[in-house]
Amino acid sequence: MTSRHHRSTRAMPIPVPVPKTPVNPLNPKNLLTLPPTRPRNPLVAAALLRKAGAHQPSRGAVRAAERRSLRAELLEQTRRHRPAGDP
């Protein structure tokens, strides 16, 4: 029976090629040139930045808050009206 080897879940180092000569970032040969992007609509960018989240709690949050307040109110009522001899 052969033993089964389990691969480690650790990250393995990836070999990165090292340039033989140092790269000068100011050399135009080393720069990546991209085609010019088309002009963007400045009004759309401003509108997207103005957009915000909801200005009120979600319905689920409102229901949960009502449920908590009802439970607290019922607990207060039972404490107030409980006879002195009851635990």
N, CA, C and O of each residue as an XYZ file, in Angstrom:
348
protein
N       0.844     -1.178      0.000
C       0.000      0.000      0.000
C       0.891      1.244      0.000
O       1.838      1.322      0.782
N       0.599      2.208     -0.862
C       1.421      3.420     -0.933
C       0.854      4.473     -0.007
O      -0.353      4.544      0.222
N       1.744      5.284      0.517
C       1.284      6.362      1.391
C       0.828      7.534      0.528
O       1.410      7.823     -0.518
N      -0.180      8.171      0.973
C      -0.743      9.290      0.234
C      -0.182     10.594      0.808
O      -0.239     10.816      2.018
N       0.347     11.438     -0.041
C       0.891     12.721      0.406
C      -0.196     13.767      0.313
O      -0.905     13.871     -0.688
N      -0.312     14.536      1.372
C      -1.320     15.597      1.409
C      -0.628     16.921      1.121
O       0.389     17.247      1.732
N      -1.182     17.672      0.193
C      -0.614     18.974     -0.118
C      -0.851     19.934      1.028
O      -1.913     19.939      1.651
N       0.137     20.730      1.289
C       0.023     21.725      2.358
C      -0.906     22.841      1.907
O      -0.962     23.176      0.724
N      -1.628     23.407      2.850
C      -2.531     24.509      2.519
C      -1.824     25.851      2.624
O      -2.444     26.894      2.419
N      -0.546     25.835      2.938
C       0.209     27.091      3.036
C       0.466     27.651      1.649
O       0.517     26.915      0.663
N       0.625     28.946      1.590
C       0.895     29.593      0.313
C       2.314     29.257     -0.125
O       3.263     29.357      0.652
N       2.433     28.865     -1.358
C       3.741     28.520     -1.907
C       4.349     29.770     -2.524
O       3.639     30.537     -3.175
N       5.645     29.992     -2.336
C       6.267     31.167     -2.962
C       6.316     30.998     -4.472
O       6.604     29.915     -4.982
N       6.036     32.070     -5.166
C       6.036     32.059     -6.625
C       7.346     32.669     -7.089
O       7.676     33.786     -6.690
N       8.098     31.966     -7.922
C       9.359     32.547     -8.385
C       9.088     33.748     -9.287
O       8.278     33.680    -10.211
N       9.772     34.835     -9.002
C       9.618     36.076     -9.760
C      10.913     36.303    -10.520
O      11.989     36.277     -9.922
N      10.832     36.524    -11.826
C      12.067     36.768    -12.569
C      12.708     38.089    -12.143
O      12.036     39.116    -12.047
N      13.986     38.047    -11.897
C      14.728     39.229    -11.478
C      15.477     39.753    -12.692
O      16.215     39.000    -13.328
N      15.303     41.043    -13.034
C      16.016     41.567    -14.198
C      17.524     41.582    -13.925
O      17.966     41.808    -12.799
N      18.296     41.336    -14.984
C      19.752     41.310    -14.837
C      20.300     42.709    -14.622
O      21.286     42.894    -13.908
N      19.665     43.684    -15.234
C      20.091     45.074    -15.043
C      18.984     45.813    -14.328
O      17.810     45.498    -14.527
N      19.321     46.785    -13.503
C      18.262     47.529    -12.810
C      17.376     48.276    -13.802
O      17.852     48.783    -14.818
N      16.082     48.338    -13.493
C      15.116     49.003    -14.365
C      15.011     50.457    -13.951
O      14.758     50.762    -12.786
N      15.205     51.350    -14.899
C      15.079     52.778    -14.644
C      13.648     53.184    -14.992
O      13.274     53.145    -16.164
N      12.828     53.579    -13.989
C      11.436     53.929    -14.304
C      11.304     55.206    -15.116
O      10.250     55.452    -15.702
N      12.351     56.026    -15.166
C      12.267     57.278    -15.921
C      12.606     57.080    -17.400
O      12.411     57.992    -18.203
N      13.103     55.919    -17.761
C      13.433     55.637    -19.148
C      12.140     55.418    -19.925
O      11.330     54.586    -19.518
N      11.915     56.130    -21.023
C      10.661     55.973    -21.778
C      10.453     54.559    -22.312
O       9.312     54.174    -22.568
N      11.512     53.774    -22.487
C      11.366     52.406    -22.975
C      10.695     51.515    -21.930
O      10.071     50.511    -22.276
N      10.820     51.876    -20.666
C      10.274     51.064    -19.584
C       8.849     51.457    -19.198
O       8.244     50.808    -18.344
N       8.308     52.497    -19.807
C       6.973     52.956    -19.445
C       5.926     52.246    -20.289
O       6.153     51.956    -21.464
N       4.804     51.974    -19.695
C       3.690     51.354    -20.390
C       2.826     52.479    -20.954
O       2.383     53.354    -20.211
N       2.592     52.459    -22.240
C       1.770     53.495    -22.851
C       0.384     52.932    -23.113
O       0.237     51.844    -23.671
N      -0.623     53.678    -22.708
C      -2.014     53.281    -22.897
C      -2.674     54.226    -23.880
O      -2.312     55.401    -23.945
N      -3.631     53.738    -24.641
C      -4.337     54.654    -25.544
C      -5.147     55.654    -24.722
O      -5.584     55.334    -23.616
N      -5.350     56.848    -25.245
C      -6.114     57.838    -24.474
C      -7.547     57.370    -24.262
O      -8.168     56.828    -25.177
N      -8.068     57.576    -23.064
C      -9.439     57.189    -22.770
C     -10.376     58.262    -23.307
O      -9.991     59.421    -23.456
N     -11.586     57.870    -23.590
C     -12.541     58.846    -24.102
C     -12.958     59.769    -22.953
O     -12.911     59.357    -21.794
N     -13.354     60.977    -23.241
C     -13.736     61.898    -22.167
C     -14.984     61.412    -21.440
O     -15.913     60.891    -22.057
N     -14.993     61.585    -20.147
C     -16.118     61.159    -19.315
C     -17.079     62.311    -19.109
O     -16.706     63.481    -19.196
N     -18.327     61.956    -18.835
C     -19.350     62.958    -18.570
C     -19.197     63.416    -17.114
O     -19.426     62.613    -16.210
N     -18.824     64.663    -16.856
C     -18.606     65.111    -15.482
C     -19.900     65.151    -14.664
O     -19.854     65.049    -13.438
N     -21.037     65.296    -15.318
C     -22.294     65.343    -14.576
C     -22.650     63.981    -13.994
O     -23.211     63.898    -12.901
N     -22.328     62.919    -14.717
C     -22.619     61.577    -14.220
C     -21.743     61.265    -13.013
O     -22.214     60.684    -12.036
N     -20.469     61.649    -13.077
C     -19.565     61.394    -11.957
C     -20.053     62.123    -10.706
O     -20.028     61.558     -9.613
N     -20.495     63.365    -10.857
C     -20.993     64.124     -9.707
C     -22.266     63.488     -9.153
O     -22.448     63.427     -7.937
N     -23.144     63.015    -10.031
C     -24.389     62.405     -9.576
C     -24.109     61.102     -8.828
O     -24.766     60.810     -7.830
N     -23.140     60.319     -9.302
C     -22.814     59.069     -8.620
C     -22.209     59.338     -7.250
O     -22.449     58.582     -6.309
N     -21.432     60.400     -7.126
C     -20.842     60.724     -5.832
C     -21.892     61.237     -4.861
O     -21.768     61.038     -3.653
N     -22.927     61.895     -5.375
C     -23.983     62.435     -4.506
C     -24.896     61.338     -3.993
O     -25.526     61.486     -2.946
N     -24.970     60.242     -4.725
C     -25.878     59.173     -4.349
C     -25.492     58.625     -2.977
O     -24.317     58.364     -2.717
N     -26.448     58.458     -2.128
C     -26.159     57.985     -0.779
C     -26.990     56.752     -0.493
O     -27.770     56.305     -1.334
N     -26.819     56.214      0.684
C     -27.565     55.034      1.088
C     -28.979     55.403      1.509
O     -29.426     56.532      1.307
N     -29.659     54.458      2.085
C     -31.034     54.665      2.524
C     -31.050     55.673      3.677
O     -30.151     55.684      4.518
N     -32.072     56.508      3.702
C     -32.198     57.523      4.741
C     -33.124     57.089      5.856
O     -33.504     57.903      6.697
N     -33.487     55.843      5.876
C     -34.340     55.328      6.942
C     -33.971     53.873      7.172
O     -33.419     53.222      6.286
N     -34.274     53.358      8.363
C     -33.946     51.961      8.628
C     -34.740     51.030      7.716
O     -35.832     51.371      7.260
N     -34.187     49.870      7.462
C     -34.883     48.902      6.632
C     -36.113     48.369      7.372
O     -36.254     48.543      8.583
N     -36.989     47.722      6.618
C     -38.203     47.195      7.250
C     -37.868     46.129      8.283
O     -38.533     46.026      9.314
N     -36.846     45.342      8.008
C     -36.427     44.324      8.962
C     -35.923     44.947     10.253
O     -36.203     44.439     11.339
N     -35.180     46.043     10.144
C     -34.668     46.717     11.337
C     -35.811     47.331     12.142
O     -35.783     47.322     13.373
N     -36.813     47.863     11.448
C     -37.969     48.446     12.140
C     -38.744     47.352     12.872
O     -39.151     47.538     14.019
N     -38.949     46.205     12.205
C     -39.654     45.094     12.866
C     -38.878     44.591     14.075
O     -39.472     44.307     15.116
N     -37.567     44.479     13.952
C     -36.760     43.999     15.071
C     -36.828     44.975     16.237
O     -36.914     44.552     17.390
N     -36.791     46.272     15.956
C     -36.875     47.269     17.024
C     -38.240     47.208     17.711
O     -38.327     47.307     18.935
N     -39.305     47.046     16.921
C     -40.646     46.940     17.516
C     -40.757     45.683     18.373
O     -41.356     45.707     19.448
N     -40.168     44.570     17.884
C     -40.207     43.329     18.647
C     -39.457     43.491     19.978
O     -39.927     43.022     21.014
N     -38.294     44.153     19.950
C     -37.539     44.375     21.187
C     -38.295     45.266     22.153
O     -38.319     45.000     23.354
N     -38.913     46.322     21.640
C     -39.637     47.232     22.533
C     -40.874     46.539     23.118
O     -41.200     46.753     24.285
N     -41.565     45.713     22.325
C     -42.723     44.985     22.837
C     -42.302     43.993     23.928
O     -42.961     43.864     24.960
N     -41.201     43.306     23.674
C     -40.716     42.343     24.670
C     -40.330     43.056     25.968
O     -40.630     42.561     27.054
N     -39.669     44.213     25.866
C     -39.285     44.970     27.058
C     -40.523     45.467     27.797
O     -40.574     45.441     29.026
N     -41.520     45.919     27.038
C     -42.755     46.401     27.655
C     -43.489     45.269     28.377
O     -43.968     45.457     29.495
N     -43.581     44.090     27.744
C     -44.235     42.948     28.383
C     -43.480     42.504     29.633
O     -44.095     42.156     30.641
N     -42.167     42.515     29.570
C     -41.367     42.148     30.733
C     -41.599     43.131     31.876
O     -41.702     42.733     33.037
N     -41.679     44.412     31.541
C     -41.934     45.435     32.564
C     -43.320     45.245     33.175
O     -43.487     45.381     34.387
N     -44.315     44.932     32.343
C     -45.668     44.722     32.844
C     -45.728     43.507     33.777
O     -46.377     43.559     34.823
N     -45.054     42.416     33.401
C     -45.090     41.232     34.258
C     -44.345     41.471     35.563
O     -44.737     40.929     36.596
N     -43.297     42.256     35.543
C     -42.576     42.568     36.778
C     -43.421     43.454     37.687
O     -43.404     43.304     38.909
N     -44.146     44.361     37.088
C     -44.927     45.308     37.873
C     -46.129     44.635     38.537
O     -46.490     44.978     39.663
N     -46.744     43.681     37.845
C     -47.979     43.082     38.339
C     -47.768     41.712     38.996
O     -48.739     41.024     39.308
N     -46.541     41.321     39.202
C     -46.250     40.028     39.822
C     -46.489     40.129     41.325
O     -46.027     41.086     41.946
N     -47.188     39.180     41.925
C     -47.384     39.195     43.390
C     -46.043     39.020     44.104
O     -45.105     38.450     43.547
N     -45.964     39.502     45.307
C     -44.713     39.527     46.059
C     -44.216     38.112     46.372
O     -43.003     37.921     46.463
N     -45.066     37.135     46.538
C     -44.666     35.785     46.903
C     -44.146     34.950     45.723
O     -43.489     33.933     45.944
N     -44.424     35.360     44.467
C     -44.000     34.592     43.312
C     -42.507     34.822     43.037
O     -41.996     35.922     43.245
N     -41.830     33.801     42.579
C     -40.411     33.972     42.253
C     -40.203     34.722     40.970
O     -39.063     34.944     40.563
